[in-house]
Amino acid sequence: MRAAKVSSRNLTLAAYFYWLNRMMHFYGMLKQEMDSGAIYISFEQLDQAINE
């Protein structure tokens, strides 16, 4: 019983760290695009569309 409890907690931790890794990867890609200016332009276009 206790062994099962520990392994389920480890599984939860593993799933959390996997999710965290995916989020960091996504954030890194997003930051790269922002640095290159691709997303900045789309935000600028969105701002113009709202102001019209």
ABEGO torsion letter per residue (X at the ends): XAAAAAAAAAAAAAAAAAAAAAAAAAAAAAAAAAAAGAAAAAAAAAAAAAAX
